[in-house]
């Protein structure tokens, strides 16, 4: 499980709420909102504009020094789905013609595409707006954008015209933090947890509490190093970084004093 993927999706959802024509109808991982009925017909399970945010495939290239590291995220596919259907339309007050709500343009394939492209532009603006705190947190989880792909589906099913867009952004995602380590207040995860716990969304609060519990804690640096790189105890000891094998409790005991004796120099020197 990747905590960074969870936080990235949640931050993306919060960054878009109220900032596009979908208003607050922004969903986390509602993949089934665009569905196939088995006969090749695409269906949208929504009565209003919507945006669904989810993460798809991810691949991390493990370096030679990472051994068995499992906290890497690497390249990740982030998807935004948007949709509109004819059942969302309103009647023109002049002649009763079906019109797109808000902007008042006729129900045509071209105008469906216009509306969806407009929402896609609003998504890009919201996520990169310097004044959008959630957008800034969202961006902080991404090292860089690798590629951007856009696709569309269109269909008429049982007399209902529908259209949907899918935007896939491939990004280099930051790695998950080491377990049981105090977080710096300026780190992406710390900022996410603070904002999420202050949210009015109970689900988001619970996500933040869970992420905080699984990350924070107190542990010896060598313990975090061992787990982050997936080293065995023997490998850690071979590097001289862990406790002595005779320490059954695997604690690094405090160094009190020692003596150093060098051939040709007398007497032995005590090191405080």
Buried (B, 14 or more C-beta within 10 A) or exposed (E): EBBBBBBBBBBBBBBBBEBBBBBEBBBBBBEEBBEEEEEEEBBBEBEBBBBBBBBEEBEBEEEEEBBEBEBBBBBBBBBBBBBBBBBBBEEEEEEEEBBBBEEEBEBEEEBBBEBBBBBBEBBBEBBEBEEBBBBBBBBBBBBEEEEEEEEEBBBEBEEEBBBBBBBBBBBBBBBBBBBBBEBEEEBBBBBBBBBBBEBEBEEBBEBBEEBBEBBBEEBBEBBBBBBBBBBEEEBBBEEEBBBEEEEEEEEBEEEEEEEEEEEEEEEEEEEE
